[in-house]
Structures are given as structure tokens and as C-alpha cells.
Amino acid sequence: MTKKLIVFSCVLKLLIVLCGCAGAVKYPSYYTLQVPPPPDPPSQGNLHATLGVREFRSPAYLRQGAIVYKASPEQIGFYEYHRWATDPRGLVTNAVADRLRAVGTFTQVKPYDGRPDIDYVLTGQLEKLEEIDYEGGVKVQVAISAQMVQLSTGAVTWTNSVSEIGRVSQRDVPSVVSEMSHTMERAIEKLLTPGPAVSHEQAMTPR
């Protein structure tokens, strides 16, 4: 009987431990960037050129789903329980396409599917989307680049790259993601804005 009581006691303790572990299971939180839509496009007038936007590329470490932070310029870390709900590359691609539609320079802006029924192709790269935890305070960095090619000739007709830094007022992941959204919005606006000596229409109009 004593042996049975000992076995029962051990089993009971094991069940208590297992129940305690089950109660401590931590599930990941999922986030998405919020970039406000641009205004409606103006009337197209006599425009005829069409544009295809290829999905933006990114370094492999930005495609793993986890939100990235850097404790130093050389060290990349990943939040185990804070992840992107959708691939940020798709969001950046769609946001850039929406803003190009809003400019009204092209009769059509659509995802590039490899067909030759368009005049120009825009390709880009999301180079950085990360929390920065060094050099004082918490910041975020967004870096994107893009170029436009005339499909018939292969000539590059426009190119630009930007890197934007945003400061995070509160040290938690939701605040970091919120600032990433604001910084991404600024980066996209700057990406699609030419230098001071060239008007927007000149920079983005096919030639």
C-alpha cells in the first residue's frame, strides 16, 4: 500500500507540474504595418503608358516572419513571440503601387506578371525594416530602393533609394511597430519624390 501511495503521489506531482507548464504557454503576437492610402488619382488626360510593379525583394532575414531588432550594427536579433501577420514586402509593393496610381502619370498601374503588355516595369527592394537599440534610445530604420525600366529597350528611366529613421517614445513592441508604420510612410513618399531640380512629372514620366 505504501508503494502505491508513493507512486500515486509522484503521478499527482507530475500532473501538477504539467498543468502548470500548460498554463504558462506563450503564444505569439502578430502585427501589420499601417500605411494610409493616398488620395484618389487625378484625371488621366492624354496619357498612354502602363506600368507593372514587381513584388519588392528583401534580405532573407526580413522574410522569416519575426520582427527584427539590432543590439549593435553587427548583431541581428529576432523577437520570438512578436511576428508579422503578413509579409512586409507585399505591403510595401502595394503601397508603392497605390501612390503611383495616385500620381496619375500612367493609364494603368498593376502587379507585374511577366507579360509584355505593359510599357514600364518598376522593381524595388525593402532593404531594412528593423528596431535599433544602440546609440541611445530606441529607434526604427526603414530603407527602400526602386528603379523603373522601359520594357521594350531595357533602359533604366528612373531610380531612387531612401533610408529613414524614426524615434520610439515608448519601449515596447506595439510602439515600435507603430513608428515603423509612420517611418515607412515617410520613406515611400520620399522614394517617389524626385530631387529638387526635377519635377515629379519629369522624374516619373516615361522617356
C-alpha positions in Angstrom: 0.0 0.0 0.0 2.8 2.4 0.9 4.4 1.8 -2.5 1.1 2.6 -4.3 0.7 5.8 -2.3 4.3 6.8 -3.3 3.5 6.1 -6.9 0.2 8.0 -6.8 1.9 10.9 -5.1 4.6 11.1 -7.8 2.0 10.9 -10.5 0.0 13.7 -8.9 3.0 15.9 -8.6 3.9 15.3 -12.3 0.3 16.2 -13.3 0.5 19.4 -11.3 3.8 20.3 -13.0 2.4 19.5 -16.4 -0.7 21.6 -15.8 1.5 24.5 -14.6 3.6 24.3 -17.7 0.5 24.2 -19.9 -0.8 27.4 -18.2 2.5 29.2 -19.0 2.3 28.5 -22.7 3.0 31.8 -24.5 1.5 32.4 -27.9 3.0 34.9 -30.5 1.5 38.3 -31.1 1.0 39.3 -34.8 1.4 42.8 -36.2 1.0 44.6 -39.5 2.1 47.9 -40.9 -0.5 50.6 -41.3 0.3 52.9 -44.2 -2.6 55.3 -45.0 -4.0 55.2 -48.6 -3.1 58.0 -51.0 -5.7 60.4 -52.4 -7.7 59.5 -55.5 -5.8 59.8 -58.7 -6.3 62.8 -61.0 -7.9 62.6 -64.4 -5.5 60.8 -66.8 -5.8 63.2 -69.8 -3.8 62.0 -72.8 -1.6 59.5 -71.0 -1.0 56.2 -72.7 1.9 54.5 -70.8 1.3 51.5 -68.5 3.4 50.3 -65.5 3.9 46.9 -63.9 5.1 46.8 -60.3 7.1 43.7 -59.4 7.0 42.4 -55.8 9.7 44.1 -53.8 12.6 41.9 -52.7 14.3 41.9 -49.3 17.2 40.3 -47.5 16.5 36.7 -46.3 16.4 37.7 -42.6 13.5 40.0 -43.2 11.5 37.2 -44.7 11.5 34.9 -41.6 8.3 36.5 -40.2 9.8 37.7 -36.9 10.2 41.4 -36.1 13.9 42.3 -36.3 15.9 44.3 -33.8 19.6 45.2 -33.7 21.5 45.5 -30.5 24.6 46.7 -32.4 25.4 47.4 -36.0 26.8 43.8 -36.4 24.2 41.9 -34.4 20.7 41.0 -35.7 18.1 39.6 -33.3 14.5 38.3 -33.7 11.6 38.6 -31.4 10.4 35.1 -30.8 6.8 36.0 -29.9 6.3 39.1 -32.0 5.8 38.4 -35.7 4.4 39.9 -38.9 0.9 38.8 -39.8 1.7 39.3 -43.5 5.0 39.6 -45.4 6.0 43.3 -45.3 7.3 43.0 -48.9 3.7 42.7 -50.1 2.6 45.7 -48.1 5.4 47.9 -49.4 4.7 46.7 -53.0 1.0 47.6 -52.7 1.7 50.9 -51.0 4.1 52.0 -53.8 1.7 50.9 -56.5 -1.2 52.8 -54.8 0.9 56.0 -54.7 1.9 55.6 -58.3 -1.7 55.3 -59.3 -2.5 58.5 -57.3 0.2 60.4 -59.2 -1.8 59.9 -62.4 1.2 59.6 -64.6 0.2 56.1 -66.0 -3.0 54.9 -67.5 -2.6 51.7 -65.6 -0.5 50.5 -62.7 -0.8 46.8 -61.9 1.2 43.9 -60.4 3.8 42.7 -62.9 3.1 39.1 -64.0 5.8 38.8 -66.7 3.5 39.6 -69.6 4.8 42.0 -72.2 1.6 44.0 -72.4 3.0 47.0 -70.4 5.4 49.7 -71.2 7.5 50.0 -67.9 8.4 47.8 -65.0 9.2 49.0 -61.5 11.3 46.8 -59.3 12.3 47.5 -55.7 13.9 46.2 -52.5 12.9 46.6 -48.9 16.5 46.8 -47.5 15.8 47.5 -43.9 12.8 47.2 -41.5 14.2 46.9 -38.0 14.3 48.2 -34.5 17.6 49.9 -33.5 18.7 49.5 -29.8 22.1 51.2 -29.8 23.5 54.8 -29.9 21.0 56.0 -27.3 17.2 55.4 -27.1 15.1 53.1 -29.3 14.7 53.9 -33.0 13.4 52.2 -36.1 15.0 52.2 -39.6 13.3 51.7 -42.9 15.4 51.6 -46.1 13.9 51.0 -49.6 15.1 51.4 -53.2 13.5 51.1 -56.6 14.1 51.6 -60.3 11.9 51.8 -63.4 12.9 50.1 -66.7 11.4 50.6 -70.1 10.4 47.1 -71.1 11.0 47.4 -74.9 14.6 48.7 -74.5 15.7 47.6 -71.1 16.8 51.2 -70.3 16.6 52.4 -66.7 14.5 55.6 -66.8 14.3 56.3 -63.1 15.9 55.2 -59.9 16.0 56.2 -56.2 16.8 55.0 -52.7 15.9 56.3 -49.3 16.7 55.5 -45.6 14.5 56.9 -42.9 15.0 56.8 -39.1 12.1 57.2 -36.6 12.4 57.5 -32.8 10.2 55.4 -30.5 8.8 57.2 -27.5 7.8 54.1 -25.5 9.9 50.9 -25.3 7.5 48.2 -26.3 6.9 46.3 -29.5 3.5 47.8 -30.3 5.1 51.3 -30.1 8.0 50.1 -32.3 5.6 48.7 -35.0 3.5 52.0 -34.9 6.7 54.0 -35.5 7.7 51.6 -38.3 4.4 52.4 -40.0 5.0 56.2 -39.8 8.6 55.8 -40.9 7.6 53.5 -43.8 5.0 56.1 -44.9 7.7 58.8 -45.0 10.2 56.6 -46.8 7.7 55.7 -49.6 6.8 59.4 -50.1 10.5 60.3 -50.3 11.2 57.4 -52.6 8.7 58.6 -55.1 9.6 62.2 -54.9 12.5 63.4 -57.2 15.4 65.7 -56.3 14.7 69.4 -56.0 15.9 70.2 -59.6 13.4 67.8 -61.2 9.6 67.9 -61.0 7.6 64.7 -60.1 6.1 64.5 -63.6 9.6 64.7 -65.3 11.1 62.1 -63.0 8.3 59.6 -63.3 7.1 60.2 -66.9 8.4 57.6 -69.4 11.1 58.8 -71.7 
